[in-house]
């Protein structure tokens, strides 16, 4: 039978070319699956069809369903944009007309964005074909999508060069919030959401690495404490005893665990170790296993350099080779244990989407970095590293030995927690303070009160606060005195910079004015607001050297946009819990996660326009999408989210890209709400907050009409 390619086949006017292309893709996917299942026929004389078939149409971009308030039960006051998922790489999957398949595809696109396959997360994820029917089944049953991640075993035993101790620190905290953010992102496209189950593999490997069972218990217990303290409702954790099916494991005590730990391990190996499995053969024949083996060799070599194993090889001939051989043997043991562990997970976590911290091809699982590194940097897990916080607020996984000279060691609750880049900006003299770095961005400064009264926020060095805000917005002052004293609040503004007046004065009371007509200002309402920067509509006349206003050929005064550089807030009263968040999207993180084929250079050339009605009645054109920060020269996003009448009773906003693809609107609107980019900040009464209006975009979620939520806001340069 002769097969015609798309280019050769005659097309009638009744044929939908998109449906035809989708059908081709589905056939290709099925052929690929069959090739994996059925061994090739020897000497059949048939073509193996390697490579793409000539003349076939290219794959189309995947599409997303609109994000409506009805699909956002967890955050119903946030209206996320986008009808196309322009962040999603090429799927390799034909999206059918079934609503369940469309929703499943969007969820898998989100999971893929968090992933990092060996071939790059920007390409197709081969495993998407495998997991598509699993995820769609959850959708059809209206159940949360279940994911499983074997991880969080124990801290590396090399506490001299790599880690800070035996207990979780900022690294694990960031990793758990990252996983929870993945699930929250899925909740915004699928009302039943998603869960990540962490299966701790500590008891699988600790005996071969010389780690005590009690250390495994303490580490896993501390992981659960972080999950509870941070209210990470989408993340849970299992131990080996849970995988074995023992009853009443929730009430398991440390004493019981330590008494039976050896038995759990032996039972696990006896029950799940595959008969006849050869780790050596698996490393040779399976690419994923080989990558895992190489990863084991790499970290074990450094993990065990001060261990009894290393000391033992030093007493033998050719100690370097002996140590290398011992490490390789240990890695093979871990491959065998890992195979048994994978079988245990598969038996317990049936039809779960499999995540992994190890590099992989992405065919059977998705590799996911728990603390995403800078582009080009190696992936490191928090239990094999320490976290270094840069002056710009960035998080890096590092070996402790590499940053001891350039960073300060920061303690929390009496134990080392992370490194922080050295800077005098953290020194506030006699006013003793402590710092908390927020995920994914932001800094909280609290007073250290040992006895007596709390210090006034006026005591803090204004120049240092300003500089910290330029680097780590938003900066929050929490727990200080005098923060809701109007005179003190205004006085501090004049210390921070040049206070900028508006028509209403210098201070705006941001609260619900109980107005609902079209000419009302959404700032003083209880509505959710679009993502934006302040001063969008603030223009000033351009002047010559003598101060005279410049005019164009038609005699109109030439004006230019002059937004304020900083926002300065205090929280007088808060909204009910779960409402009235302020969201901050960091340009630094937006460009970190900007997907191909988009680049900073491309977006810097983009111009856009906006058309507003109502209170903000304006038509503004030729707006730059990206500007450079006046102090750091970093690229910064300038944006106002489109805002239709379906989302507001006040001003609407239409946005148009003037010189590039309209897909950029969806790109920006999706990425600025990404949990890796956007901080969802919960106010506490008395909080002072400073934000760099160039480096950050911001918005507010809705709150109830009867809420007394009130902020005071001042702008300054």
RAUR-V361148 format. One record per backbone hydrogen bond with DSSP energy under -0.5 kcal/mol. CO is the residue of the C=O (numbers start at 0). NH is the residue of the N-H. Records with the same first field share a line. If there is no record, write none. Layout:
CO = NH ; NH
//
This chain:
1 = 3
4 = 8
9 = 11
11 = 14
14 = 16
15 = 19
16 = 20
17 = 21
18 = 22
19 = 23
20 = 24
21 = 25
22 = 26
23 = 27
24 = 28
25 = 29
26 = 30
27 = 31
28 = 32
29 = 33
30 = 34
31 = 35
32 = 36
33 = 37
36 = 38
40 = 43
52 = 55
65 = 67
67 = 70
68 = 71
72 = 75
74 = 77
76 = 78 ; 701
77 = 79
81 = 66
82 = 63
83 = 85
84 = 87
92 = 94
93 = 95
97 = 101
98 = 102
99 = 103
100 = 104
101 = 105
102 = 106
103 = 107
104 = 108
105 = 109
106 = 110
107 = 111
108 = 112
109 = 113
111 = 114
113 = 368
116 = 119
119 = 122
123 = 125
124 = 127
125 = 128 ; 129
126 = 130
127 = 131
128 = 132
130 = 134
131 = 135
132 = 136
133 = 137
134 = 138
135 = 139
136 = 140
137 = 142
138 = 141
144 = 194
145 = 352
146 = 196
147 = 354
148 = 150 ; 198
156 = 158
157 = 161 ; 162
160 = 400
161 = 399
165 = 154
168 = 172
169 = 173
170 = 174
171 = 175
172 = 176
173 = 177
174 = 178
175 = 179
176 = 180
177 = 181
178 = 182
179 = 183
180 = 184
181 = 185
182 = 186
183 = 187
185 = 188 ; 189
189 = 192
192 = 144
194 = 146 ; 196
195 = 197 ; 235
196 = 148 ; 198
197 = 199 ; 237
198 = 150
200 = 203 ; 204
201 = 204 ; 205
204 = 207 ; 208
205 = 209 ; 210
206 = 209
211 = 214 ; 215
212 = 216
213 = 217
214 = 218
215 = 219
216 = 220
217 = 221
218 = 222
219 = 223
220 = 224
221 = 225
222 = 226
223 = 227
224 = 228
225 = 229
226 = 231
227 = 230
230 = 232
231 = 234
233 = 195
235 = 197
237 = 199
238 = 241 ; 242
239 = 243
240 = 245
241 = 244
247 = 250
248 = 251
252 = 256
253 = 257
254 = 258
255 = 259
256 = 260
259 = 263
260 = 264
261 = 265
262 = 266
263 = 267
264 = 268
265 = 269
266 = 270
267 = 271
268 = 272
273 = 276
276 = 278
277 = 281
278 = 282
279 = 283
280 = 284
281 = 285
284 = 286
285 = 289
286 = 290
287 = 291
288 = 292
289 = 293
290 = 294
291 = 295
292 = 296
293 = 297
294 = 298
295 = 299
296 = 300
297 = 301
298 = 302
299 = 303
301 = 304
303 = 306 ; 309
306 = 310
307 = 311
308 = 312
309 = 313
310 = 314
311 = 314
312 = 315
317 = 321
318 = 322
319 = 323
320 = 324
321 = 325
322 = 326
323 = 327
324 = 328
325 = 329
326 = 330
327 = 331
328 = 332
329 = 333
330 = 334
331 = 335
332 = 336
333 = 337
334 = 338
335 = 339
336 = 340
337 = 341
338 = 342
339 = 343
340 = 344
341 = 345
342 = 346
343 = 347
344 = 348
347 = 349
348 = 351
351 = 353
352 = 147 ; 354
353 = 365
354 = 149
355 = 367
359 = 117
361 = 126
364 = 366
365 = 355
366 = 115
373 = 376
380 = 383
381 = 384
382 = 155
385 = 397
386 = 388 ; 418
387 = 389 ; 395
388 = 420
389 = 392
393 = 389
395 = 387 ; 397
397 = 385
398 = 401
399 = 402 ; 403
402 = 406
405 = 421
407 = 409 ; 419
409 = 416 ; 417
411 = 414
414 = 411
416 = 169
417 = 409
418 = 388
419 = 407
422 = 425
423 = 426
425 = 427
427 = 430
429 = 431
431 = 447
433 = 445
435 = 437 ; 443
441 = 437
442 = 475
443 = 435
444 = 477
445 = 433
446 = 448
447 = 449
454 = 480
455 = 458
456 = 459
460 = 464
461 = 465
462 = 466
463 = 467
464 = 468
465 = 469
466 = 470
467 = 471
468 = 472
473 = 442 ; 475
474 = 689
475 = 444 ; 477
476 = 687
477 = 446
480 = 456
481 = 484
483 = 485
484 = 488
485 = 489
486 = 490
487 = 491
488 = 492
489 = 493
490 = 494
491 = 494 ; 495
492 = 496
496 = 498
497 = 716
498 = 500
499 = 714
501 = 504
504 = 501
505 = 507
507 = 509 ; 712
508 = 510
509 = 710
516 = 519
517 = 614
519 = 521 ; 614
520 = 523
521 = 524
522 = 524
523 = 512
525 = 702
530 = 640
531 = 697
532 = 535
534 = 537
536 = 538
537 = 561
539 = 559
541 = 549
543 = 546
547 = 543
549 = 557
551 = 554
555 = 551
556 = 558
557 = 541
559 = 539
564 = 692 ; 693
565 = 715
566 = 690
567 = 713
568 = 688
569 = 571 ; 711
570 = 685
572 = 709
575 = 578
580 = 700
581 = 680
582 = 698
583 = 585 ; 678
584 = 696
585 = 589
586 = 590
587 = 591
588 = 592
594 = 597
598 = 602
599 = 603
600 = 604
601 = 604
602 = 605
605 = 624
606 = 657 ; 658
607 = 622
608 = 655
609 = 619
610 = 653
611 = 617
612 = 615
613 = 616
617 = 611
619 = 609
622 = 607
624 = 637
626 = 635
628 = 632
633 = 628
635 = 626
636 = 638
642 = 652
643 = 646
644 = 647
651 = 612
652 = 642
653 = 610
655 = 608
660 = 663
661 = 664 ; 665
662 = 666
663 = 667
664 = 668
665 = 669
666 = 670
667 = 671
669 = 672
670 = 673
673 = 676 ; 677
676 = 585
678 = 583 ; 680
680 = 581 ; 682
683 = 686
686 = 570
687 = 476
688 = 568
689 = 473 ; 474
690 = 566 ; 692
691 = 695
694 = 586
696 = 584
697 = 531
698 = 582
699 = 528
701 = 579
703 = 706
708 = 511
709 = 571 ; 572
710 = 509
711 = 569
712 = 507
713 = 567
714 = 499
715 = 565
//
